[in-house]
Amino acid sequence: MIIGLLTAVAASACYGTGSVLQAVGSRKSARREAAAASTTGVTQHGGPSLSSTAKAAVTWEFMVGTVLDFIGFGLGALAARLLPLFLSQTVISANLVITAVLSIKLLGIRLSRAEWSSIAVVCSALVLLATAAGPEGSGHTPIATHWWLLVASVVLIGGGILIVRLLGGRAAILAGLLSGLGFGALGVGVRVLNGVDPFHLPSLLGDPALYAILVAGIGGMYLHTVALQIGSVNGATAALVVGETVVPGILGVLWLGDASRPGFAWVAVLGFVVAVAGAVAVAWFGEPEPEPGAAGAGTAEVGERPTEVAAR
C-alpha cells in the first residue's frame, strides 16, 4: 500500500509539472502564431489546427512536459496495479494542486482564496481515501470486456477530436473532460492487461486492452494539449481530473473488485465525492487567464512581479 501511494504521488508530481510546462509551450506557440498573423493556426470554428498543435509540441517546454507525462504514465500504471483505482486515480488526479501552484510562477496566475480553499479540500479528501482504501481487486476479466474497452477508447478519442474541431475555442473544458476519460480508460486497461504478471509477450501483444491503452493514452494527450491551447490550464486540468477519476473509480468497484477497508466504505465514498467536488471548485473559482497576446501589454497587475508578467 505504501509503495503504491508513493508511486501515485510521484506520478501526480510528474503530471502536474508536465501540464504547466505544456501550457507554457502551447502559449509560446500561440504568441508566435499571433505575431506572424497566421491564418493557418485555427480551424474555421476557432479551434487550434493540427499544424498549430504540432508547433506547440516542438517547443522545449512542451517536450520536457511530455517526457514528464511519459514518466508519470509509467508510475501511474504501476500505481494502478498496486492500489484500488478509486485511490490511485484520485491521488494521481491531485496533480491539479501541483498544476495550480506551479502556474503561479510559470504562467503568472494568482490564485484566489476560494481556489486555495478548494485545493485544501482536495488534499483533505485524499487523506480520507488513503485511510479508507482496502486491497485492490484481481483485475481478471473476460477478453470480451477488453474488446469493449478498445471500442470505447476509439469512439471516445475519435469522437472527441471531431467534436473539439467543430466547437473550436468553446471546447476547452470539454477537451479536458474527454482527455480525462481517455486517461481513465488507460488506467482501466492497465489493470486488466494480460501478460504482465507473469510476463508473457504473446498474451500481452494479443490483448485488445494493450491497444486500448495506446489509443486512449495518445488521444488523451492530444486532447489535453488542445485544452491547454484554448482554455484555462486550471480549468482544463480540473475537467481532466473529473474524467480520469469518476469513471475508473466506479468501474474499479463494480467491475474489478476494488473495495474499501471493512467499515470504511462511507469514508471512501465521502473522500471520493469531496475530491471530485474540490477539483471542480478549482475550475469554477479560477480567474480567467490572460490571452496569449496580452503579454505585450508590459504592465504588471498590482502585487505581480515583472517575472510573472514575462512568464505570460
Backbone torsions as a table, in degrees:
resi	resn	phi	psi	omega
1	MET	NA	-46.3	-178.0
2	ILE	-63.9	-44.1	179.2
3	ILE	-61.9	-41.6	178.1
4	GLY	-61.8	-43.0	179.0
5	LEU	-63.9	-44.3	179.0
6	LEU	-63.1	-38.2	178.1
7	THR	-65.0	-43.4	178.7
8	ALA	-64.3	-39.8	178.1
9	VAL	-64.1	-42.1	178.4
10	ALA	-63.6	-39.8	176.8
11	ALA	-63.1	-40.8	179.0
12	SER	-61.4	-42.7	179.3
13	ALA	-63.0	-41.6	179.2
14	CYS	-65.1	-46.0	-179.5
15	TYR	-63.6	-43.7	-178.1
16	GLY	-64.4	-45.6	178.0
17	THR	-65.4	-40.9	179.3
18	GLY	-62.3	-39.4	-179.5
19	SER	-61.2	-43.8	-179.1
20	VAL	-67.2	-43.3	178.8
21	LEU	-63.3	-38.3	177.2
22	GLN	-65.7	-37.5	177.4
23	ALA	-64.5	-40.4	177.5
24	VAL	-61.2	-45.9	178.8
25	GLY	-64.3	-40.3	180.0
26	SER	-63.5	-42.0	-179.5
27	ARG	-70.7	-36.3	176.0
28	LYS	-61.2	-43.4	178.0
29	SER	-63.7	-40.3	179.8
30	ALA	-64.4	-38.0	178.1
31	ARG	-64.7	-38.6	178.5
32	ARG	-65.2	-40.7	177.7
33	GLU	-61.6	-43.2	-179.1
34	ALA	-66.6	-40.3	-179.4
35	ALA	-65.2	-32.5	179.0
36	ALA	-85.7	1.5	-177.5
37	ALA	51.2	42.6	-176.7
38	SER	-74.3	138.7	175.6
39	THR	-104.7	3.1	-178.6
40	THR	-98.8	-1.4	-175.6
41	GLY	-83.8	-11.1	-178.4
42	VAL	-131.4	158.0	173.7
43	THR	-83.5	174.8	-179.9
44	GLN	-65.2	-14.0	179.5
45	HIS	-99.6	4.1	176.3
46	GLY	93.4	1.8	177.8
47	GLY	-89.6	165.8	179.0
48	PRO	-70.0	138.9	177.7
49	SER	-78.8	168.3	177.7
50	LEU	-61.4	-36.1	-179.4
51	SER	-67.0	-39.4	-179.9
52	SER	-69.5	-35.9	176.9
53	THR	-66.1	-38.8	177.5
54	ALA	-64.4	-38.7	178.3
55	LYS	-65.2	-37.8	177.1
56	ALA	-63.1	-34.3	-174.8
57	ALA	-73.5	-11.6	-178.5
58	VAL	-104.3	5.6	170.8
59	THR	-74.1	149.5	-174.7
60	TRP	-64.7	-34.3	178.8
61	GLU	-63.3	-43.3	-179.0
62	PHE	-66.8	-38.6	-179.1
63	MET	-66.2	-41.6	176.6
64	VAL	-63.9	-42.1	177.3
65	GLY	-60.7	-37.6	179.2
66	THR	-67.3	-40.3	176.5
67	VAL	-59.8	-43.2	177.4
68	LEU	-63.4	-35.6	176.9
69	ASP	-62.8	-41.8	179.6
70	PHE	-66.0	-39.5	176.1
71	ILE	-63.9	-43.9	177.5
72	GLY	-61.2	-36.1	178.0
73	PHE	-61.4	-46.1	-179.9
74	GLY	-62.9	-44.4	179.0
75	LEU	-66.9	-39.0	178.7
76	GLY	-65.2	-38.0	177.9
77	ALA	-63.3	-41.6	178.1
78	LEU	-64.7	-42.1	179.4
79	ALA	-62.7	-36.8	179.7
80	ALA	-67.0	-23.8	176.8
81	ARG	-84.9	-19.6	-174.1
82	LEU	-103.0	-17.9	-174.3
83	LEU	-129.7	158.3	169.8
84	PRO	-59.0	144.8	-176.2
85	LEU	-61.7	-34.7	-178.8
86	PHE	-65.0	-24.0	177.2
87	LEU	-89.8	-50.2	-176.4
88	SER	-61.8	-45.0	-178.0
89	GLN	-68.1	-34.4	179.7
90	THR	-71.3	-41.4	177.4
91	VAL	-63.6	-44.2	178.4
92	ILE	-62.6	-38.4	-179.8
93	SER	-68.1	-14.7	176.1
94	ALA	-67.8	-0.2	172.7
95	ASN	-58.4	-18.1	174.9
96	LEU	-56.5	-38.3	179.0
97	VAL	-63.2	-46.1	179.6
98	ILE	-64.6	-40.7	178.2
99	THR	-59.6	-46.2	-177.6
100	ALA	-63.5	-42.8	-177.7
101	VAL	-69.1	-45.6	-179.7
102	LEU	-66.8	-30.1	-179.8
103	SER	-65.4	-20.6	175.7
104	ILE	-61.2	-46.2	-176.7
105	LYS	-81.5	-47.6	-170.5
106	LEU	-85.8	-25.4	-178.9
107	LEU	-114.7	0.4	178.5
108	GLY	68.2	27.1	-178.0
109	ILE	-95.7	134.6	176.0
110	ARG	-103.8	131.7	-178.8
111	LEU	-89.5	138.4	178.0
112	SER	-79.3	169.0	177.4
113	ARG	-61.1	-37.3	179.2
114	ALA	-64.1	-38.0	178.9
115	GLU	-66.3	-43.5	177.9
116	TRP	-62.0	-39.4	178.2
117	SER	-63.5	-39.9	179.1
118	SER	-65.1	-39.1	177.6
119	ILE	-63.4	-41.1	177.6
120	ALA	-62.6	-36.1	178.1
121	VAL	-64.0	-43.5	179.1
122	VAL	-60.7	-45.4	-179.0
123	CYS	-63.1	-40.6	178.8
124	SER	-64.3	-40.1	179.4
125	ALA	-64.2	-35.6	178.7
126	LEU	-65.4	-35.8	176.4
127	VAL	-63.1	-42.5	177.8
128	LEU	-61.0	-44.2	-179.1
129	LEU	-64.0	-44.7	180.0
130	ALA	-61.9	-35.2	179.2
131	THR	-69.3	-36.3	-173.0
132	ALA	-90.3	-17.4	-171.7
133	ALA	-65.1	136.4	175.5
134	GLY	-108.6	-159.4	-179.8
135	PRO	-70.2	146.9	177.0
136	GLU	-75.3	157.3	179.0
137	GLY	-73.4	176.7	-175.4
138	SER	-72.2	-34.0	-177.5
139	GLY	82.9	0.5	179.8
140	HIS	-81.5	121.6	-178.0
141	THR	-138.1	157.0	177.0
142	PRO	-61.1	148.6	-177.6
143	ILE	-62.1	-27.0	178.8
144	ALA	-60.4	-35.6	179.2
145	THR	-68.5	-28.5	176.8
146	HIS	-67.2	-38.3	176.6
147	TRP	-66.2	-40.4	177.8
148	TRP	-62.6	-37.1	177.8
149	LEU	-64.6	-40.2	177.8
150	LEU	-64.5	-46.2	179.4
151	VAL	-61.1	-45.2	179.8
152	ALA	-61.9	-38.6	179.6
153	SER	-65.6	-42.8	179.3
154	VAL	-64.1	-45.5	179.9
155	VAL	-63.9	-43.3	-178.7
156	LEU	-61.7	-50.7	-176.0
157	ILE	-73.1	-45.2	179.5
158	GLY	-62.3	-47.4	177.8
159	GLY	-64.8	-36.8	179.1
160	GLY	-63.6	-43.9	178.7
161	ILE	-61.9	-42.8	179.7
162	LEU	-64.0	-46.6	-178.3
163	ILE	-64.1	-42.4	-179.4
164	VAL	-63.3	-39.6	179.2
165	ARG	-67.8	-32.3	179.4
166	LEU	-75.5	-39.3	-178.0
167	LEU	-80.8	-24.3	177.3
168	GLY	65.6	-134.1	-173.9
169	GLY	-65.6	-10.7	179.6
170	ARG	-85.9	0.2	-169.2
171	ALA	-103.5	17.2	-174.3
172	ALA	-59.9	-52.9	-177.7
173	ILE	-66.7	-39.0	178.2
174	LEU	-63.0	-41.7	178.4
175	ALA	-62.9	-39.8	177.1
176	GLY	-63.9	-41.9	179.4
177	LEU	-64.1	-45.5	-179.3
178	LEU	-65.9	-36.9	176.7
179	SER	-64.8	-37.8	177.1
180	GLY	-63.9	-41.7	176.6
181	LEU	-62.2	-36.9	176.4
182	GLY	-62.8	-46.0	178.5
183	PHE	-66.2	-31.3	175.5
184	GLY	-64.9	-43.8	176.5
185	ALA	-61.7	-35.9	176.9
186	LEU	-61.3	-44.8	179.9
187	GLY	-62.5	-40.7	177.6
188	VAL	-64.6	-42.6	179.9
189	GLY	-60.1	-39.9	178.8
190	VAL	-62.6	-39.7	-179.1
191	ARG	-66.8	-35.9	-174.6
192	VAL	-96.2	-2.9	-173.2
193	LEU	-60.9	129.0	176.7
194	ASN	-84.6	159.6	174.4
195	GLY	79.9	15.0	-179.2
196	VAL	-99.2	-47.6	-177.6
197	ASP	-136.6	99.5	1.8
198	PRO	-77.7	157.2	-176.8
199	PHE	-69.5	129.5	178.3
200	HIS	-147.1	103.0	-171.0
201	LEU	-58.3	-46.0	178.8
202	PRO	-57.8	-41.8	178.3
203	SER	-65.0	-38.9	-179.9
204	LEU	-64.0	-48.9	-177.6
205	LEU	-70.4	-25.0	-179.1
206	GLY	-89.9	1.4	-177.7
207	ASP	-91.0	121.1	177.6
208	PRO	-58.6	-23.8	179.6
209	ALA	-62.7	-31.2	178.2
210	LEU	-61.7	-42.9	-178.2
211	TYR	-76.8	-26.8	171.9
212	ALA	-65.1	-39.7	177.6
213	ILE	-61.3	-44.7	-178.8
214	LEU	-65.7	-46.5	-179.2
215	VAL	-63.4	-48.8	-177.1
216	ALA	-67.0	-39.4	-178.4
217	GLY	-68.2	-51.2	-178.7
218	ILE	-67.5	-43.9	178.4
219	GLY	-64.5	-39.4	177.6
220	GLY	-62.9	-39.6	178.4
221	MET	-65.4	-39.6	178.8
222	TYR	-64.2	-47.4	-178.9
223	LEU	-64.8	-34.6	176.7
224	HIS	-66.3	-39.5	176.8
225	THR	-60.0	-44.5	178.2
226	VAL	-61.1	-43.9	180.0
227	ALA	-60.3	-40.3	179.6
228	LEU	-69.2	-29.7	179.5
229	GLN	-70.9	-36.8	-168.2
230	ILE	-110.6	-2.7	-175.8
231	GLY	-147.6	-172.5	-179.5
232	SER	-67.6	132.4	179.3
233	VAL	-63.7	-39.6	179.1
234	ASN	-70.5	-41.2	179.2
235	GLY	-64.6	-45.4	179.9
236	ALA	-63.4	-40.7	-179.0
237	THR	-70.5	-35.5	177.2
238	ALA	-64.1	-41.6	176.4
239	ALA	-63.1	-38.5	177.0
240	LEU	-61.4	-41.1	179.7
241	VAL	-57.5	-45.4	-179.5
242	VAL	-62.1	-45.6	-177.4
243	GLY	-64.7	-41.6	-175.3
244	GLU	-87.6	-2.2	-178.5
245	THR	-108.1	-50.4	-170.6
246	VAL	-65.1	-57.3	-175.1
247	VAL	-63.9	-49.1	178.1
248	PRO	-61.3	-37.6	179.4
249	GLY	-61.9	-43.5	179.2
250	ILE	-67.0	-43.8	179.6
251	LEU	-63.8	-36.0	179.2
252	GLY	-61.4	-38.2	-179.6
253	VAL	-77.0	-46.7	-173.9
254	LEU	-80.2	-28.0	-168.9
255	TRP	-113.5	-35.8	-171.7
256	LEU	-107.2	-2.6	175.5
257	GLY	83.9	15.4	176.0
258	ASP	-65.3	147.7	-177.5
259	ALA	-150.7	163.1	175.5
260	SER	-94.0	173.4	174.6
261	ARG	-66.1	150.2	179.4
262	PRO	-54.3	127.3	179.0
263	GLY	83.9	-3.3	-177.3
264	PHE	-110.6	15.2	-178.3
265	ALA	-59.2	-42.1	-178.0
266	TRP	-66.3	-31.9	177.7
267	VAL	-68.3	-40.5	178.6
268	ALA	-64.1	-44.8	179.0
269	VAL	-62.9	-44.1	179.2
270	LEU	-61.8	-47.1	179.8
271	GLY	-62.2	-40.3	-179.8
272	PHE	-63.8	-49.4	-178.4
273	VAL	-64.1	-43.7	-178.8
274	VAL	-65.9	-38.3	179.2
275	ALA	-62.7	-45.2	179.2
276	VAL	-66.2	-43.1	179.5
277	ALA	-62.1	-40.2	178.3
278	GLY	-64.1	-39.2	177.9
279	ALA	-64.5	-42.4	178.1
280	VAL	-64.0	-37.1	-179.6
281	ALA	-64.6	-35.6	177.1
282	VAL	-59.8	-41.7	178.5
283	ALA	-69.8	-40.0	-176.0
284	TRP	-65.2	-42.1	-176.4
285	PHE	-89.8	-3.9	-177.0
286	GLY	-62.1	135.7	177.3
287	GLU	-74.3	145.9	176.0
288	PRO	-58.9	136.4	179.2
289	GLU	-86.2	153.7	-180.0
290	PRO	-66.1	147.1	176.5
291	GLU	-66.8	153.4	-177.7
292	PRO	-55.0	-35.0	-177.6
293	GLY	-79.9	-7.7	-176.1
294	ALA	-72.0	-11.8	-178.8
295	ALA	-63.3	-24.8	-177.3
296	GLY	-73.2	-8.5	-178.7
297	ALA	-64.7	-35.3	174.2
298	GLY	71.8	12.9	-178.3
299	THR	-116.6	128.9	-179.5
300	ALA	-86.0	145.6	173.4
301	GLU	-77.4	164.4	179.9
302	VAL	-59.0	129.3	177.0
303	GLY	88.5	-5.5	179.7
304	GLU	-95.4	146.5	175.7
305	ARG	-88.8	155.8	178.6
306	PRO	-57.1	-33.1	-179.7
307	THR	-66.2	-30.1	179.8
308	GLU	-71.0	-36.7	177.7
309	VAL	-69.5	-40.0	179.8
310	ALA	-64.0	-30.6	-178.7
311	ALA	-66.5	-18.2	178.4
312	ARG	-72.8	NA	NA
